[in-house]
Amino acid sequence: MQYFREFERVFCKKSCRQKNERGYGTDGMTSFDETMIDREENDVECAEEAQMTEQEENDAECAEEARMTEQEENDAECAKEARMTEQEENDAECAEPDGTMEREEKSVESIEPNEMNQWEERGMELDGMTKWDETVKEDGTKESTETFVDKAESENGTEQGEMEPDEKTDTDPDSLASIEPILDKRIVRAVREMGFEKLTPIQVEAIPYLLDNEDIIGQAQTGTGKTAAFAIPALQKIDPELKNLQTVILCPTRELAIQAADEIRNIAKYMQGLKVLPVYGGQEIRKQINGLKGTQIIVGTPGRVMDHMRRHTIKLDHVNMVVLDEADEMLDMGFREDMELILGEIPNEHQTALFSATMPQPILEIANRFQKNARLVRVAARELTIPLVSQRYYKVKSQDKDAACIRLLEYYQPKLSLIFCNTKIKVDELAEMLKKAGFQAEGLHGDMSQHQRDVAMGHFRNGSTNILIATDVAARGIDVDNVEVVINYDVPQDNEYYVHRIGRTGRAGRNGRAFTFVKGKEVYKLKDIMRYCKTKIVAMPVPSSDDVAQIKAEKVMEEIGRIIEEENITDMINIIEGQVNDTDYTAMDIAAAFLMQALGQVNLDSDKGGSEMDFENTGAEEGMVRLFINIGKKDRVKPGDILGAVAGESGIPGKLVGAIDMFDKYTFVEVPREYGSEVLHAMKNAKIKGHSVSMEPANQK
């Protein structure tokens, strides 16, 4: 390039002197020395090839109207180098034939070796420069960046110094606009209507590879937008005119299959003739067989897809893309053999995309066997947990977990909550306990029938159930955006499960909370989770009954303030005034009584004194109070009788009752400290097996 510019400068000066002496007419080009004839001919040929006829006429007209001085030529050169305004570019074109003639004359083949070395030292590629020059000659404008190819060439040109700074694209790499030009306009329209503006990290990385027909392994948790990451490329490749199966997407659960199919349908909203069908167990198979006719995309569970393959109702002859979504979870559910068999039965060349939140060894083995040169797209470890999720843990004993769970739910009062347990039995027990405590709660686990699971999920989505207790496997089909709190009732058995769990909250830009109950040495397991996720989980005390009461009072006062501001309370004021005048009560007394009634007679006084002080010396375990009962074994009373009486009379869940130590004439029973006063009050007039009982705080052991 330096060689060309030096030649232009010298040649333009010589041309300018000749024009000043002889005048510059439209035939000035033919007055050059005979030594330039060959160059003129080459120039004419190049100009004809680049369609520069109109530009040359403009050059001649510009030359007739204004004789360019040496200063003007220098200005034109500067304008050409900086590619400033369109007018300056036109001025530069007046001097273009001289420079262009020489530039075109020197072909790649004629460049001297030393010149080639100079270009190579600067990192400049001849092909890239030649393509840029040709683009300028054809339309006189900057190079387009409307396609991936042009955009890539533009980026290369910037690195090589071929493009000026004002030619750089300002398109954000994570903006939807960055891929719109290469997508079907119908897809773009639908995606825009869905509110897509920015691409998530997994979409930024995965979509270009998938559009380029490459296999990928994508590590991304639920809620990161990976469904769109494979759905958009899949739809881009679909031929709606071909009424055969072309894409197979495997999901671990029925719920996830339905959700993925719905999202794909939304993206394909304007693609007429395209059919997407979810196939899963629990639905009448004859209905699915009828629906498979003319279907181009199926989203199904491995077991049901295998069932259709055995019945020959799914034919894989035209399949060109396979997606394994939540592959690690399908492994945990025992679908490895089914996945491998499905992948092995596809007869033709196809693209395989594997998405997984974790990367255990079996996943890598499947990838090595069924993928070719797969690209690994990984969400950085620092992004495994959601930044908008506040993560805390509470040290509680096993017997105190139920009470702690209730306390957190009462304190934060979330609209939707997810509670995770490690066992199906605990899911059922916790759901039953929360129902008895007055919460709208339901369980979800693998032993439930499909109908039961559908009902539970339906209630949770529509808000009629605001607490869902689930095992890790069953929860993989849950995709609800407005979950406010996740409670890990049990510490997850695997680090990756923690990622899955808390990924259910803090979605779509909302804040979320994740609470984990830890007992004993489980704190070391939690530290492993923190190292794995590269995050901080803060230790916090369980909110006290005073904290809960204070929060409730604040909410009541907020509502009272709203009523005062927005409602007409004149009649109520008259009633209060009448009550104050007729009795010894003050307005403050009446307001306090109403507040207590609204709070359910919760004691707001943190200094309880009296019997509450005695609870400090009962000899019970931390967080519990030990109570004395005046009947024992000689009264033919069993521990179950004590438990039934305490739970039945006080209304607290039986699971909250702690140790029961029976002696011949008396018994000790432990209950959560916050329920101590309630139990004492409830048992005042109680009878156990016909015996009137007396209960009081126990003395220290």
N, C-alpha and C positions, 0 to 999 in steps of 0.2 A: 504493500500500500504506500509506503514511504517513497518507493521508486516511482510509482505512478504520479504521486503528487509533485515530486521534484520535476518530472518531465513536463507536467502541465504548466507549472510556473514558468519554466524557461520558454516553452513553446508559446504560451499566451503572450509573453512579453514581445517575442519576435513577431507574432501575428499582429499585436497592437501597433508596433512601429510601422509595419507595412500598411495597416489600415489608415493610420494617421497621415501617411505620405500620399497614398493613392485614393483614399476614400473607401468606405465599406459599402458596397452594393450587394444586391442579391446574388451577383455572380462573383463576389469576392473570393469565394472558395477556389475558383478556377485560376486565380492569379498567383497561386503559390508556385514555388520552385518545382521543377520536374521531379526532383527527388521525393516530393510528397505525393505524387500521383497514386502510387500504390496504396499509400495510407488512406487517401481520399476514397479509393474504390472499396477498400476494406470497411471504411467508415460507413459508406452508403449501404453496403450489404448488411452490416450489423444494424444500421438504423432501420432498414426494411424489415429485418427479422424481428426487431423489438418494437415495431410499429411506431417509429419516431418521426414519421413524415410530418405530422401536424406540429410536433415540437420544433422541428427544424425550420418550418415556415414561421413559427412564432419567433424563433431565434433571429431569423433574417429581418423580420419586422421590427423587433426590438433593436437590432443593430442599426437599421435605417433611422429610427426615431431618436436614438441617443448614441452618440459615439462614446464608447466606454473608455475612460481614462485608466491609467494603470492602477489608480487608487480604487476605481470602481471594480476592476477585476479582482483586486485583493479582497474587497468587500464581498464579492460574489463567492470567492473561495471560502471565506470565513462562513458565509451563509450556508454553503454546501456542506462544510464540515460539521457545523452545529445543527443543520437541518432545522432552522428556526421557523419563521412564518412561511405561509404558502407563497406570499409575494416574493420573499427573499429566495425561495426555491426557484421561482420563475426567473428571477434575475440570474441565478446560477445556471439555469438551463441555456441562457444566451451564450455562455462560454462553454457549455457542455460538449459540443461536437469535437472541439480540439482535444479535450481530455479523454472523452469517451473513445475517440478514434484510436488513441494510443493504448488505452486500457484494453479495448477489445482486441487490438492487434496482437497483444502479448497473450497468447493462449497458455494453458497450463503446460503444454508440451514444450513451449519455447522458453520457459523460465530457466535462467541459468542455475546451476547447482548451488552457487553461493547464495543466490537470492532465496532458493528453496530452503536452505539451512536457516537463513534469517527468519523466514516465516515460521519454520518449525520451532525455533528457539522462542518465539513469541507465543507459541501455542495456538497459531491461527490455522484453520483448516481451509484448504482451497475450495472444497465443495461448498462449505457454508458461505464463504465470501461470494463465490460466483452466483449462488442462488439469491443472495441478498441484492447483488447488483442487478440481476435480471428483473427482480421485483420492482426496483426503482425505475428501471427503464420502461416497464410496461404501463404503469399507471401513475408514476411520479409521486406516489404516496408511501407512507410507512408500511412495513410488513404487517400483515394481518396476524392476529393471534387467536383466531376464532376456532381453531381445532387443536387437538392434542399435538399433532405433528408440528403445526406451525408454532404452537406455544413452546414446544421443546426446542425447535430450531431457534426461536427468539431467545430462549434462555441460554442456549449455547452461544449464540452470537453475543450476548451481553458479557459472558465470561471471556470471550475471545477478543473483546474490544471492538467488535464490528458494529454494535448498536450504540447510539448516543443515549445519555441518561433519560431524555424525555420519551424514549421509545419503550421503556420498561413497562410491563403490565402492572397495574395496581390491583389486580384481582386477588382477593384473599384466597390462599390455598384451601382453607376450610369453608369457603363460601360455596353455596349451591351453584352459583353462577360459573364457578370454575369448571364444572362438568356439564353444564346445560347444553353447550353446543354439540356435544357428541351423543346426546340422548334423544330418544324419540320425543317429539314435541308433546305427544299425548301424556307421556310419563311426566314430563316437566310440569305440565299444566296441573295434573293431579297432585303431584308432590307439593307444588306451590299452594294449592288449596288446602292441603293438610297442615300448612303453617311452617314447612321446612324453609329455613333460611341458612343455617349453618350445618355443616357436616360434623358428626362426632368423630373422635380420633380413629375409631375402627373403620368408619366409612371412608375417611380420607385415605387411609392406607389400603383398604381392601378393594374398593370399587374399581380403581384403575387396573389392578392386576386381573380382576375378574372380567372386566371389559376386554382385556387383552388376551383372554382365553387361557390364563395361567391358573394352575392349581394353587390353593392357599391353605395355610393353617392359621386360623385367627383365634387369638386368646383374648376373650372379652367376657365380662360378666353379664348377667341379665340386666336389662335396662340401659345398655350403652348404644342401642340403635343398630345392633347387628342384623336384625331382620331386614331392615331396609338395605343394609350393606350387601346382602346376597339377593334380595328381591329385585332391586333395580337392575343389576346386570342380567339376572335371569329373564326378566321381562324384555329387556333390550334384545336378547337373543331369540326370543320366542317368535315363531312364524304362526300368526293367528289363522292363516289359511290352511295350515296342516292340522287336521283334526286328529292328531295322535299325541300320545304322552311324550313330552319333551324334557320335562324337569321333574326330578323326584327330590323331595325334602323330607328328611326323617327327623322326628322330634320325640322326646322321651315320654310325654304325657298327652292325654286327650286334650286337656285345657290349652297346652302350649300349641298343639297342632291347630286348634280352632282359632286361637289368637293370631298365629302366623298367617293362616289362610285369609283371615279378615283383613290384615294389614296389606297383604299382597293384592287382594281385590280392590282395596282403596287406591293403591298405586296404579293399578290397571284399570281404573274407573272408566277411562275414555278409549280403551283398546277394545273395540267391538270384535266379537267373535272369540274372545279369550275366556277360557273356563278354568277355574281353580276349585279343587275339591279336597276337603279334609277327610281322611279315612282313619278310623280308630276303632278300637274295641268298645263294646257296650252299645253300639248302634246296629240296628238290623242290617245284616250284610246284603240282603237282596236290594235294599234301598240304595246302598253304595254301588252295587253292581250296575244298577240302572243309571246312576249319576256319573259313572265313569265313561260313558259313551261320549266321545268328542272332547274329553278333558285333556288339556295340554300340561297342566301342573297339578301334582298331587302333593299334599302335605299330610304325612301320616306317621303313626307309630310303627316301629319295626315289625311287631307281631302281626298287625293287621295287613301291612303291606305284603308280608310273607304269605299270609292266608290268601290274598288275592293272586299272588304269583302262582301258588299251587293250583288255584282254580282257573288259571289262565285268563283272568279278567283284567289283569294288568299286563300289558306287553311292553317290553323295554327296547324294542328294535330301534326306535327313533329318539331315545333318551340321549341328550348331549350335555346334561349338567346334573350333578348329584350334590346335595347339600346335607351334611350331618350337623344338625343344630343341637347344642347342649350334649356333645358327644360323650363327655365324661360322665354325665348323669345317665345316659343310656348304658354305659358300661356298668355303673353301680346297680342298675336295675336288671342286669343280666342279659342285655341285648347284644353282646359282642358277637356271638355266633350269627345272629340274624343280620347284623350290619355287614359282616364279612360276606355272608352268603348273597345278600342283595347286591353289594358292590361287585362281587365276582360274576353275577349273572348278566351284567350289562354287556351286550355283545360288541358294541361299536366304541370308537374313540369318544371320550367324553371328558368334561371338566369336573373336578371334584373339589368342593370347598368344605373344610372341616372347621367348625367353630366349637370352642370349649373354654370354660372359665378356668380350668386347670389343665395341666399337661402331664398326666401320669404316663408311665411307660407303655401301657397297652395302647394309648392314643397314638404315641409315636410309632409303635409297631404297625398299626393300621395305616398310618400315613406313609410309612416306608413301603408298604406292600401295595397300596392302591393309588398312590399319587406319584406324579412325575415332576421332579424338580420343584417341589412345592415351595412357595414363598411363605415365610413365617412372619405373620403380622401380630405383634404383641403389644398389648396395652402395658405401659410401664408400670413397674411395681408400685410406684408412688400413686398411681391412679387406680389401684385395685379397690380402694375404699373411697367412698363419696366424700368430697370436701365439705359438703353442706350438712353432713351427719355428725351430730354431737355424740361421741362415744364415751360411755361411762361404765364402771363396774362396781358391784356392791358385794361386800363380804357378808354372806349370810349362811347359816347352817341349813342343812337339808330340811329340817322341820319348820324353819322360818320362811321358806321360799314362798309359800302360799300367801302368808301375811305380807311379805315384802311386795309381792306382785299386786295384791289389792291396794296397798299403800301407794305404789307408783301410779296405778291407774286412777286412783282417786285424786292424787296430787296434780297430775298433768292433764287428766280428763281428755285424752286424745279422741278424735272422731273415729279413726280407724287404727286398730292395733294388730300386730302379728306377734304371736308368742310361739317360740320354737322349743320343742322337747325332743329328747333323743329316742324315746320309746313310744310306741302306740298306746301302751297302757297309761302312761303318764298324760298323754294327750286327752284320753277319755276322762281320767280322774280330775285333771285341772279344769276341763270344760264343765264338768258337773259341779265342781266347787264354785266356780265363778258364777254359774247360773244361780246357785243357791244364795250367793252373796248379792244378787240383784243385777248382775251384768248380763248383757246380751252377747253370749259367747257360744261358739260352736267349734267342734273339732274336725280335723281333716287328716286322714292317714290311709295307708294302702289296704287295710282290711275292710274299709267301707265299700259298699256297692257303688257302682257308677252313678246310680240315681241319687244316693245319699251325698256323694261328693258334688254332684251338680247342684243339688239343693243348697248345700252349705256355701258353695262358691257364689251362687246366685244371691243368697241373703247378704253375703259379705260385700258384693259389688253394689247392690242397691242400698246398702246402709242399714237394713233391718237388723243385721248382726254387725256390731262394730268391733268385735274381738274374735279373731280366728286363731285357734291353736293347731299347730301342724308339725309333722315330722319334716325332715329336710327333703326327702324324696317327694312327698306329696306336694310340698310347697313349690316345686319347680314349675308347676303350671300356673302359678299365681302371677298375674301381671296387672296390678292395680297401682295407679300413679299416686294417689293421695293418702298412702299409709303414713301416719305421723310418727308412730313409735314401733320399734321392734324390740322385743324382750327375749333374750336368750335365757330361758328358764334353766336350761342345762348348757354347760360349756360345750361348744361343738366338738365332735370327735375328730374332726380334721380341720386344718387351717383354712382350706378352701371353702369349707362349709360356712365359716364366718363371713367370708367375702360374699357368698350367695345370700346369706341371711340379711345382712345390713344393706345389701343392694336393693332391698324391697322398699326402703324409705329414702327420702332425700332426692326424689326424682323430679324431672321437669323444672329444675330451678327452685324447688321448694326446700325448706329446712326440714330435717328429720332428727330423730333421737334413737340411739341404740343402747340398750341396757343389758348387762350380762351379770348373772348371779354366779358368784365364785365361792367355793368352800374349801378350806384347808389348802392342800397342795395344788389345787387347780389353778392357783395364782401363777404357778410356773408355766402351766400350759398357756395361760393368757399372755404371758410375756413372749412365748414363742409366736403367738398370733401377732403380737405387736411388731416383732422383728420381721415376720413374713410380710405383713401389710405395710411396713414402714410408717406406722401411725402410732399415735399416743392415745391410750385408753385410760381415762382419769378415774381414780378411786373416789367414791362419794359415799356419804352415809345415807341410809334409807331415810326418807322424810319422816318426821315424827307426826304423831296425831295432831300436835299443835300446828305444824306446818300445813297439814291438810286442812285443818279448820280455818287457818288464816287465808289460805287460797280460796276456800269456799266463801268466806266472808267477803273477800275482795270482789269475787264475781257477783255476789248478791248486791253489794254496794254499787257496782257498775250498773246493774240492772235498775236499782233504785234511782240512780242519777239519771238514767235514760227516761224513766217514768216521770220524774220531776220536770225534766226539760220538755218532754214531748206530749205528756198526757194532761188532762184537766183533773186536778186533784182537789178542787175546792170543796166538794162534798166530804171527802175524806178528812180534810183539815177541820171542817166543822164538827165532825164526829170526835176527832181527837181533842179538840178544844172543850167539847161537852164533857168528855171523860175526865179531862184534867180538872175542870171546874167542879165536877160532882164527886171526885175522889181525891185521895191524898197522893195519887200518882203524878209524877211529872211527865212531860213529853219525852224526856230522855228515858224514863223507865219503860214507857210504852214502846218506844223505838227499839230498845234493847230486847224486849220480850218478843217483838215481831222478828227481829234478827235471829234470835235463838230458835224460834219456830221454823224459820226458813232454813236454818242450818241443820235441822233434825236434832236439836238439843245437844249439839257438840260442845264440849267444854273448851272455850278459847283460852282459859287461864293456864299459863304454863307453870305457875306455882300452885300445885294442887294441894300440897300439905296433907295433914291427917293420914288417912289410910294410904294415900298415894305414896307418902314418904316411907311407909312400912314396906312397900314393894321393893325397896332397895335392899332389904335385908332378909329376903325369903329363902336364900340359898339356891335359887333356880339358875339354870344356864343363862348365858347372855341373851337378852332380848325376851326372856320369859319371866313369869311370876309364878311362885309356888303357893298353892292354896291348900288349906287344911279342911277336911271334911270329917265329921264326927261319927261315921259309920265305917265298918271294916268287914273282914272275912267272916267273923262270927255272926254277922247279920245276913249271911248268905248272899252277899253282894259280890259281883264279879267286875273286873275292869271294864267290860263292855257296858255294864249298867251305868257306871260312872260316866263313861264317855257319852252314852246316849242322853243322859240327863243334862250334862253340861252343854252339849251341842243343841239339844232340843229346847231347853229353857232359854238359853242366851241367844240362840240363832246363829252362832258362829259355826263355820264349817268344821266337821269332825276332824279333818286333816290338820287343822291348826292346833288341836289339843296335843300336848306333849306327853311326857312320861307320866305314868300312873303307878304309884307305889302303894300297895295295899298291905296293911297290917291287920291284926286281929280286931282292934276296936276303932281304928281310924285309917284314913287314906290321904295321901298327898297327890295332887294333880297339878300339872304345869300347863299354863295357857299363855299366849302372847301377852306381853306387858300392856299393850294398848287396849286389850280386851279385858284386863283384870277387873276394873271397876264394873263393867257391864255384867261379867259373870257373877260377881258378888251380889249385885243388885237383883239379877234374874233368879238366883238360887235361894233368895230369902224365904220364900214360902214353898219351896220345891219338896217333893217326896221321891224317894228311891225305894222301890219295892215295898211301898207302904210305910217306910220309915221317914219321919220328918228329919230334915238334915239342917245342920248349921255349918256355914262355910265362912272362913276368915283367912287373911294372909298368914302364911306359915312363918314360924321363927327361923332364923338362920340355922343351917345344918351344923 
